[in-house]
Amino acid sequence: MKEIVVRIKIDVEKQPQFQEEWRKIQTQLDSQYSKLLDEYKQELSGIA
């Protein structure tokens, strides 16, 4: 009996579901960053 070995390389980052989830996370991170940046700007303008 012969054994067949198949090797498949899957690039997770190219999968549509990964890309969709990554966009969601990226949007959340961008939003959090912008909010914190605005807060820091306000604090700094209060110091000056």
C-alpha positions in Angstrom: 0.0 0.0 0.0 1.4 3.4 -1.0 1.2 6.3 1.2 0.5 9.7 -0.4 1.8 12.8 1.4 0.4 16.1 0.4 1.9 19.3 1.7 -0.2 22.4 1.5 1.0 25.8 2.6 -1.8 28.0 3.7 -1.2 31.7 4.0 -3.6 32.7 6.8 -3.3 36.4 6.1 -4.8 36.0 2.6 -7.9 34.3 3.9 -11.0 36.5 3.6 -12.1 35.8 7.2 -8.7 36.7 8.6 -8.7 39.9 6.5 -12.2 40.9 7.8 -11.3 40.3 11.4 -8.0 42.1 11.0 -9.8 45.2 9.6 -12.2 45.2 12.6 -9.3 45.0 15.0 -7.3 47.6 13.1 -10.3 50.0 13.2 -10.7 49.5 16.9 -7.0 50.2 17.5 -7.1 53.3 15.4 -10.1 54.6 17.3 -8.5 53.9 20.7 -5.2 55.6 19.5 -7.0 58.7 18.2 -9.0 59.0 21.4 -5.9 58.8 23.6 -3.9 61.1 21.4 -6.7 63.7 21.6 -6.7 63.4 25.4 -2.9 63.8 25.6 -3.1 66.9 23.3 -5.7 68.4 25.6 -3.5 67.7 28.7 -0.5 69.2 27.0 -2.4 72.3 25.9 -3.4 72.8 29.6 0.2 72.7 30.7 1.4 75.3 28.2 
